[in-house]
């Protein structure tokens, strides 16, 4: 079960059938932990194994006192679906973010940063994708040049992973699960949280430094292929299920 109110049923089931293994998957990255601290503690007391989609979330579980078996198992990416077959990357000025218009995703900061960027690069474009069907996301990413999401909190950030698979350099913030895949200057760039000026500078850097841009694209795609393909994620989950069933 995911860590949600749906886990109440599983928690109650453990009283009736205590030998049935209870695997809890943690995906939340906002203030849910603070608001429902007691409830999560109660669920974890009945949990046999925890998987979390990022190191950050696994750390939150440990802070709640969970001492049992646990592992980071990230969300995956359908690499074949998102990979851009046309590798003629041009030094364009098209910025994209794929994001719900929620406060935690910092779209307001991106809009302010874009106003700054536009003064130096008048041909720059910003595309905010907030309500598209998931099947349409790859083509939107292929039409862009830089992916940006200045998150205030993040459980993992699957949209970043999809952008990397699509061959885009990414800019994010050093919060939540993002540091699991974003190494500053290697697989992406960090911007300061709630700092539109710093974010604008990072966008302008990618507009100006083609060598850095290509480095981030290459390293990012390699990371996705090595760590975040669904086949690898599925194998990790299979091994965990096998371990639970044998316990």
C-alpha atoms as a printed R data frame, in Angstrom:
    type eleno elety resid chain resno      x       y       z
1   ATOM     1    CA   UNK     A     1  0.000   0.000   0.000
2   ATOM     2    CA   UNK     A     2  1.057   3.586  -0.542
3   ATOM     3    CA   UNK     A     3  1.312   5.775   2.522
4   ATOM     4    CA   UNK     A     4 -2.171   7.200   2.186
5   ATOM     5    CA   UNK     A     5 -5.519   6.870   3.911
6   ATOM     6    CA   UNK     A     6 -5.981   3.704   1.887
7   ATOM     7    CA   UNK     A     7 -3.393   2.111   4.151
8   ATOM     8    CA   UNK     A     8 -5.941   2.169   6.990
9   ATOM     9    CA   UNK     A     9 -7.479  -1.024   5.599
10  ATOM    10    CA   UNK     A    10 -4.145  -2.789   5.496
11  ATOM    11    CA   UNK     A    11 -3.324  -1.622   9.004
12  ATOM    12    CA   UNK     A    12 -6.588  -3.126  10.300
13  ATOM    13    CA   UNK     A    13 -6.051  -6.311   8.269
14  ATOM    14    CA   UNK     A    14 -2.778  -6.920  10.112
15  ATOM    15    CA   UNK     A    15 -4.736  -7.388  13.342
16  ATOM    16    CA   UNK     A    16 -6.792 -10.189  11.779
17  ATOM    17    CA   UNK     A    17 -3.997 -11.773   9.727
18  ATOM    18    CA   UNK     A    18 -0.681 -10.750  11.316
19  ATOM    19    CA   UNK     A    19  1.342 -13.185   9.187
20  ATOM    20    CA   UNK     A    20  0.397 -11.524   5.894
21  ATOM    21    CA   UNK     A    21  3.376  -9.329   4.871
22  ATOM    22    CA   UNK     A    22  2.663  -5.601   4.795
23  ATOM    23    CA   UNK     A    23  4.732  -3.625   2.253
24  ATOM    24    CA   UNK     A    24  4.376   0.145   2.503
25  ATOM    25    CA   UNK     A    25  5.439   2.375  -0.401
26  ATOM    26    CA   UNK     A    26  6.194   6.003   0.478
27  ATOM    27    CA   UNK     A    27  5.782   8.650  -2.225
28  ATOM    28    CA   UNK     A    28  4.698  11.855  -0.473
29  ATOM    29    CA   UNK     A    29  7.121  14.794  -0.467
30  ATOM    30    CA   UNK     A    30  5.140  17.644   1.079
31  ATOM    31    CA   UNK     A    31  4.174  18.496   4.676
32  ATOM    32    CA   UNK     A    32  2.079  15.331   5.033
33  ATOM    33    CA   UNK     A    33  4.589  13.919   7.508
34  ATOM    34    CA   UNK     A    34  4.200  16.826   9.912
35  ATOM    35    CA   UNK     A    35  0.394  16.977   9.681
36  ATOM    36    CA   UNK     A    36 -0.143  13.249  10.314
37  ATOM    37    CA   UNK     A    37  2.945  12.250  12.249
38  ATOM    38    CA   UNK     A    38  1.080  10.046  14.732
39  ATOM    39    CA   UNK     A    39 -0.835   8.194  12.002
40  ATOM    40    CA   UNK     A    40  2.315   7.365  10.032
41  ATOM    41    CA   UNK     A    41  3.997   6.169  13.229
42  ATOM    42    CA   UNK     A    42  1.003   3.899  13.876
43  ATOM    43    CA   UNK     A    43  1.095   2.444  10.347
44  ATOM    44    CA   UNK     A    44  4.832   1.858  10.482
45  ATOM    45    CA   UNK     A    45  4.484  -0.220  13.646
46  ATOM    46    CA   UNK     A    46  2.563  -2.788  11.574
47  ATOM    47    CA   UNK     A    47  4.769  -2.546   8.476
48  ATOM    48    CA   UNK     A    48  7.091  -5.401   7.498
49  ATOM    49    CA   UNK     A    49  8.974  -3.640   4.694
50  ATOM    50    CA   UNK     A    50  9.149  -0.052   3.478
51  ATOM    51    CA   UNK     A    51 10.087   1.133   0.015
52  ATOM    52    CA   UNK     A    52 10.548   4.847  -0.585
53  ATOM    53    CA   UNK     A    53 11.006   6.545  -3.935
54  ATOM    54    CA   UNK     A    54 13.915   8.659  -2.663
55  ATOM    55    CA   UNK     A    55 16.583   8.780   0.024
56  ATOM    56    CA   UNK     A    56 14.855  11.835   1.467
57  ATOM    57    CA   UNK     A    57 11.598   9.976   2.061
58  ATOM    58    CA   UNK     A    58 13.377   6.966   3.497
59  ATOM    59    CA   UNK     A    59 15.083   9.305   5.956
60  ATOM    60    CA   UNK     A    60 11.680  10.663   7.000
61  ATOM    61    CA   UNK     A    61 10.542   7.100   7.720
62  ATOM    62    CA   UNK     A    62 13.590   6.517   9.900
63  ATOM    63    CA   UNK     A    63 12.946   9.772  11.759
64  ATOM    64    CA   UNK     A    64  9.493   8.455  12.640
65  ATOM    65    CA   UNK     A    65 11.184   5.570  14.431
66  ATOM    66    CA   UNK     A    66 10.892   2.810  11.835
67  ATOM    67    CA   UNK     A    67 13.776   0.354  12.300
68  ATOM    68    CA   UNK     A    68 12.651  -2.455  10.012
69  ATOM    69    CA   UNK     A    69 13.641  -3.509   6.525
70  ATOM    70    CA   UNK     A    70 13.603  -0.663   4.024
71  ATOM    71    CA   UNK     A    71 14.989   0.272   0.630
72  ATOM    72    CA   UNK     A    72 14.907   3.105  -1.884
73  ATOM    73    CA   UNK     A    73 13.021   2.022  -5.011
74  ATOM    74    CA   UNK     A    74 12.489   5.025  -7.293
75  ATOM    75    CA   UNK     A    75  9.733   5.568  -9.793
76  ATOM    76    CA   UNK     A    76 10.821   4.564 -13.263
77  ATOM    77    CA   UNK     A    77 10.748   5.947 -16.784
78  ATOM    78    CA   UNK     A    78  9.699   4.316 -20.039
79  ATOM    79    CA   UNK     A    79 12.993   5.181 -21.729
80  ATOM    80    CA   UNK     A    80 11.971   4.001 -25.190
81  ATOM    81    CA   UNK     A    81  8.872   6.174 -25.092
82  ATOM    82    CA   UNK     A    82 10.632   9.352 -23.984
83  ATOM    83    CA   UNK     A    83 13.905   9.012 -25.852
84  ATOM    84    CA   UNK     A    84 14.222  11.574 -28.606
85  ATOM    85    CA   UNK     A    85 15.212   9.772 -31.788
86  ATOM    86    CA   UNK     A    86 16.291  13.075 -33.374
87  ATOM    87    CA   UNK     A    87 19.544  13.987 -31.626
88  ATOM    88    CA   UNK     A    88 20.117  17.246 -33.513
89  ATOM    89    CA   UNK     A    89 20.127  19.315 -30.358
90  ATOM    90    CA   UNK     A    90 20.184  22.986 -31.267
91  ATOM    91    CA   UNK     A    91 21.054  25.774 -28.872
92  ATOM    92    CA   UNK     A    92 17.474  26.992 -28.704
93  ATOM    93    CA   UNK     A    93 15.760  29.144 -26.106
94  ATOM    94    CA   UNK     A    94 12.660  27.090 -25.343
95  ATOM    95    CA   UNK     A    95 12.085  26.501 -21.630
96  ATOM    96    CA   UNK     A    96  9.571  23.920 -20.477
97  ATOM    97    CA   UNK     A    97  8.150  22.815 -17.169
98  ATOM    98    CA   UNK     A    98  5.748  19.918 -16.708
99  ATOM    99    CA   UNK     A    99  4.021  20.605 -13.445
100 ATOM   100    CA   UNK     A   100  0.779  20.888 -11.573
101 ATOM   101    CA   UNK     A   101  0.118  24.522 -10.712
102 ATOM   102    CA   UNK     A   102  0.732  23.791  -7.045
103 ATOM   103    CA   UNK     A   103  2.666  26.082  -4.717
104 ATOM   104    CA   UNK     A   104  5.254  23.402  -4.006
105 ATOM   105    CA   UNK     A   105  6.324  23.288  -7.673
106 ATOM   106    CA   UNK     A   106  7.420  26.925  -7.772
107 ATOM   107    CA   UNK     A   107  5.880  27.848 -11.120
108 ATOM   108    CA   UNK     A   108  5.542  31.432  -9.838
109 ATOM   109    CA   UNK     A   109  9.315  31.593  -9.365
110 ATOM   110    CA   UNK     A   110  9.866  30.274 -12.889
111 ATOM   111    CA   UNK     A   111  7.583  32.941 -14.343
112 ATOM   112    CA   UNK     A   112  9.517  35.676 -12.525
113 ATOM   113    CA   UNK     A   113 12.826  34.206 -13.680
114 ATOM   114    CA   UNK     A   114 11.581  34.098 -17.256
115 ATOM   115    CA   UNK     A   115 10.838  37.829 -17.145
116 ATOM   116    CA   UNK     A   116 14.517  38.387 -16.283
117 ATOM   117    CA   UNK     A   117 15.756  35.979 -18.973
118 ATOM   118    CA   UNK     A   118 13.563  37.615 -21.597
119 ATOM   119    CA   UNK     A   119 15.410  40.909 -21.207
120 ATOM   120    CA   UNK     A   120 18.716  39.290 -22.173
121 ATOM   121    CA   UNK     A   121 17.301  36.743 -24.619
122 ATOM   122    CA   UNK     A   122 14.243  38.304 -26.329
123 ATOM   123    CA   UNK     A   123 13.676  35.151 -28.392
124 ATOM   124    CA   UNK     A   124 13.291  32.970 -25.284
125 ATOM   125    CA   UNK     A   125 10.034  31.044 -24.873
126 ATOM   126    CA   UNK     A   126  8.384  29.512 -21.816
127 ATOM   127    CA   UNK     A   127  5.921  26.644 -22.005
128 ATOM   128    CA   UNK     A   128  4.075  25.509 -18.893
129 ATOM   129    CA   UNK     A   129  2.482  22.072 -19.302
130 ATOM   130    CA   UNK     A   130  0.046  21.513 -16.460
131 ATOM   131    CA   UNK     A   131 -2.937  19.644 -17.860
132 ATOM   132    CA   UNK     A   132 -1.723  17.600 -20.818
133 ATOM   133    CA   UNK     A   133 -2.379  13.887 -21.196
134 ATOM   134    CA   UNK     A   134  0.675  11.904 -20.191
135 ATOM   135    CA   UNK     A   135  0.871  10.339 -23.645
136 ATOM   136    CA   UNK     A   136  1.475  13.823 -25.116
137 ATOM   137    CA   UNK     A   137  4.324  14.766 -22.763
138 ATOM   138    CA   UNK     A   138  7.196  13.285 -24.849
139 ATOM   139    CA   UNK     A   139  6.504  15.453 -27.886
140 ATOM   140    CA   UNK     A   140  6.297  18.581 -25.723
141 ATOM   141    CA   UNK     A   141  9.681  17.725 -24.221
142 ATOM   142    CA   UNK     A   142 11.224  17.053 -27.641
143 ATOM   143    CA   UNK     A   143 10.160  20.529 -28.784
144 ATOM   144    CA   UNK     A   144 11.933  22.186 -25.825
145 ATOM   145    CA   UNK     A   145 15.565  22.965 -25.008
146 ATOM   146    CA   UNK     A   146 15.704  23.243 -21.199
147 ATOM   147    CA   UNK     A   147 13.558  21.693 -18.468
148 ATOM   148    CA   UNK     A   148 13.034  23.735 -15.302
149 ATOM   149    CA   UNK     A   149 11.109  23.128 -12.092
150 ATOM   150    CA   UNK     A   150 12.112  25.272  -9.064
151 ATOM   151    CA   UNK     A   151 10.452  22.986  -6.514
152 ATOM   152    CA   UNK     A   152  9.872  23.966  -2.909
153 ATOM   153    CA   UNK     A   153  9.401  20.291  -1.990
154 ATOM   154    CA   UNK     A   154  9.596  17.055  -3.955
155 ATOM   155    CA   UNK     A   155  9.201  13.377  -3.107
156 ATOM   156    CA   UNK     A   156 11.333  12.442  -6.113
157 ATOM   157    CA   UNK     A   157 10.445  14.390  -9.248
158 ATOM   158    CA   UNK     A   158  9.493  11.983 -12.031
159 ATOM   159    CA   UNK     A   159  8.993  14.864 -14.470
160 ATOM   160    CA   UNK     A   160 12.732  15.581 -14.209
161 ATOM   161    CA   UNK     A   161 13.556  11.969 -15.023
162 ATOM   162    CA   UNK     A   162 11.300  12.015 -18.082
163 ATOM   163    CA   UNK     A   163 12.929  15.228 -19.277
164 ATOM   164    CA   UNK     A   164 16.387  13.681 -18.886
165 ATOM   165    CA   UNK     A   165 15.264  10.633 -20.848
166 ATOM   166    CA   UNK     A   166 14.001  12.985 -23.568
167 ATOM   167    CA   UNK     A   167 17.460  14.559 -23.859
168 ATOM   168    CA   UNK     A   168 16.938  17.826 -22.009
169 ATOM   169    CA   UNK     A   169 19.297  19.494 -19.541
170 ATOM   170    CA   UNK     A   170 17.462  20.088 -16.264
171 ATOM   171    CA   UNK     A   171 17.418  22.794 -13.597
172 ATOM   172    CA   UNK     A   172 15.970  22.018 -10.183
173 ATOM   173    CA   UNK     A   173 16.426  22.831  -6.513
174 ATOM   174    CA   UNK     A   174 18.279  20.993  -3.771
175 ATOM   175    CA   UNK     A   175 15.155  19.766  -1.953
176 ATOM   176    CA   UNK     A   176 13.498  16.439  -1.162
177 ATOM   177    CA   UNK     A   177 14.411  13.575  -3.462
178 ATOM   178    CA   UNK     A   178 15.900  15.691  -6.267
179 ATOM   179    CA   UNK     A   179 19.540  15.259  -5.100
180 ATOM   180    CA   UNK     A   180 19.185  11.510  -5.728
181 ATOM   181    CA   UNK     A   181 19.517  12.165  -9.470
182 ATOM   182    CA   UNK     A   182 20.606  15.793  -9.856
183 ATOM   183    CA   UNK     A   183 24.315  16.288  -9.252
184 ATOM   184    CA   UNK     A   184 25.092  19.956  -9.753
185 ATOM   185    CA   UNK     A   185 27.187  20.514 -12.864
186 ATOM   186    CA   UNK     A   186 27.056  16.819 -13.784
187 ATOM   187    CA   UNK     A   187 23.456  15.744 -14.438
188 ATOM   188    CA   UNK     A   188 21.780  19.128 -14.024
189 ATOM   189    CA   UNK     A   189 21.998  22.498 -12.315
190 ATOM   190    CA   UNK     A   190 20.732  23.565  -8.910
191 ATOM   191    CA   UNK     A   191 19.024  26.919  -8.420
192 ATOM   192    CA   UNK     A   192 18.321  28.384  -5.008
193 ATOM   193    CA   UNK     A   193 14.838  27.858  -3.607
194 ATOM   194    CA   UNK     A   194 12.510  30.855  -4.061
195 ATOM   195    CA   UNK     A   195 15.233  32.828  -5.867
196 ATOM   196    CA   UNK     A   196 14.073  33.914  -9.315
197 ATOM   197    CA   UNK     A   197 17.282  35.848  -9.996
198 ATOM   198    CA   UNK     A   198 19.492  32.821  -9.352
199 ATOM   199    CA   UNK     A   199 17.173  30.658 -11.449
200 ATOM   200    CA   UNK     A   200 17.393  33.152 -14.303
201 ATOM   201    CA   UNK     A   201 21.186  33.009 -14.126
202 ATOM   202    CA   UNK     A   202 21.151  29.208 -14.407
203 ATOM   203    CA   UNK     A   203 18.818  29.324 -17.409
204 ATOM   204    CA   UNK     A   204 21.020  31.948 -19.077
205 ATOM   205    CA   UNK     A   205 24.066  29.770 -18.414
206 ATOM   206    CA   UNK     A   206 22.535  26.894 -20.352
207 ATOM   207    CA   UNK     A   207 21.572  29.262 -23.137
208 ATOM   208    CA   UNK     A   208 25.203  30.419 -23.385
209 ATOM   209    CA   UNK     A   209 27.344  27.371 -22.607
210 ATOM   210    CA   UNK     A   210 26.727  24.673 -25.204
211 ATOM   211    CA   UNK     A   211 29.501  22.429 -23.860
212 ATOM   212    CA   UNK     A   212 27.889  22.365 -20.408
213 ATOM   213    CA   UNK     A   213 24.489  21.811 -21.941
214 ATOM   214    CA   UNK     A   214 25.668  18.774 -23.920
215 ATOM   215    CA   UNK     A   215 27.480  17.399 -20.859
216 ATOM   216    CA   UNK     A   216 24.293  17.521 -18.790
217 ATOM   217    CA   UNK     A   217 22.282  15.923 -21.594
218 ATOM   218    CA   UNK     A   218 24.749  13.060 -21.992
219 ATOM   219    CA   UNK     A   219 25.191  12.375 -18.280
220 ATOM   220    CA   UNK     A   220 21.483  12.689 -17.579
221 ATOM   221    CA   UNK     A   221 20.457  10.201 -20.229
222 ATOM   222    CA   UNK     A   222 23.116   7.733 -19.092
223 ATOM   223    CA   UNK     A   223 21.859   7.955 -15.512
224 ATOM   224    CA   UNK     A   224 18.278   7.255 -16.587
225 ATOM   225    CA   UNK     A   225 19.317   4.228 -18.607
226 ATOM   226    CA   UNK     A   226 21.450   2.830 -15.769
227 ATOM   227    CA   UNK     A   227 19.151   3.455 -12.803
228 ATOM   228    CA   UNK     A   228 15.612   4.534 -13.671
229 ATOM   229    CA   UNK     A   229 14.371   2.205 -16.402
230 ATOM   230    CA   UNK     A   230 11.175   0.429 -15.383
231 ATOM   231    CA   UNK     A   231 12.772  -2.960 -16.015
232 ATOM   232    CA   UNK     A   232 15.358  -2.254 -13.300
233 ATOM   233    CA   UNK     A   233 12.731  -0.896 -10.911
234 ATOM   234    CA   UNK     A   234 10.507  -3.936 -11.506
235 ATOM   235    CA   UNK     A   235 13.391  -6.296 -10.757
236 ATOM   236    CA   UNK     A   236 14.045  -4.576  -7.426
237 ATOM   237    CA   UNK     A   237 10.376  -4.877  -6.495
238 ATOM   238    CA   UNK     A   238 10.309  -8.531  -7.547
239 ATOM   239    CA   UNK     A   239 13.244  -9.295  -5.245
240 ATOM   240    CA   UNK     A   240 11.520  -7.527  -2.342
241 ATOM   241    CA   UNK     A   241  8.278  -9.457  -2.891
242 ATOM   242    CA   UNK     A   242 10.209 -12.724  -3.043
243 ATOM   243    CA   UNK     A   243 11.950 -11.872   0.211
244 ATOM   244    CA   UNK     A   244  8.659 -11.023   1.896
245 ATOM   245    CA   UNK     A   245  6.944 -14.166   0.726
246 ATOM   246    CA   UNK     A   246  9.809 -16.288   2.035
247 ATOM   247    CA   UNK     A   247  9.871 -14.555   5.407
